[in-house]
Amino acid sequence: MSTAIHELLNNDKTAASHGIEGIQGGFPLDEAVIEAMPTGTKVVSAEPYGYSAWTITARISVILPDGRPKKYFLKCASEDHGKTMMRGEFTSVTTINNLIPGFVPAPHGWGKYKAEDPPTYFFLSDFMDMDTTSAPDPLQFTSRIAELHHKSISPNGKFGFEVTTCDGKLPHMVEWESSWAIFYAKLLRGVLELDKEANGLWPELEAAAAQVISAVIPRLLGVLQSEGRVLKPSLIHGDCWEGNSGVVLETGELIFYDAGSYYAHNEMELGMWRCERRQFLRAQIYSRNYLRVYEAAEPKDEWEDRNRLYSLKYNLNYSGGHPGNITRQTAYNDMCYLCEIYAPLEGLGIYDSQKDPSVTGTSITVPV
């Protein structure tokens, strides 16, 4: 992704070209953002806030037309990919907010900066003062996520989403499909290609991935919609980990953000929790609490292997966004495990339990 968006913060010419006077804080605010606020809103300040590898973010303080003070959160990204990210997050958050108000900070708009260099896109939502460092309460966290999965209804009864969404900077393949097995195979192919572009060809991984897609997925996921079984497409957050949630300091309510949603098998959400870079959610209390609220699909005794299969997408997605990361090796090892159990093929790599974080307990600390 282009780094041009980060240059906005240090580009006096760009900031000055917006023609906005009297705004404190040093963030290059654009008239298009102000137009997304209620008519007559007065912007007091716009200041850089937080850190993101793929976007720039700001806290905007305003006085609303009725005289009340308010704070907004602004996220910006550049170029065509920035457009995909901002539109996808706005659509995800709007869909979630319409379903469960208060689950996410209320969205207020997305669009394009009027300043053209670089072409910049934004997403505007409520700003929340949050505690994002403490371990989420297991019961509260899992109950909220399960509520989203239970209440959501796909608009056409299929798996997918109306616009492309992203996990980090990488886009999801979200074309509508009636078959969950077919949808997940396409999703996995997409992240495999992005991982290869970032990290280069790895023939052993390519071979294992081909066997997973051609044989493991039809066996392990195809059964979910066979023999009269019906699998409900549920709206998932799409990037659900402790770093994308927090407790609102004013109310004590748990809230989620940075969504990259699509309609999926609800268990797909929990594939992220397995990954070794999850600080808190790897603890079994989270998945166990979730399964008390939302029972595992049949066959229930294959839940753990489905969870491993779903983690492939998240680990490969992270590898594609952070070249050289160990999550690529973890994904490959998990592929070998799944192939040995469900679709043995001579010549594939051998699963190594000592490279399996779910066995060793190994964890890694990574940037957001």
Order of alpha helices (4+ residues) and beta strands (2+ residues): alpha-alpha-alpha-beta-beta-beta-alpha-beta-beta-beta-alpha-beta-beta-alpha-alpha-alpha-beta-beta-beta-beta-alpha-alpha-alpha-alpha
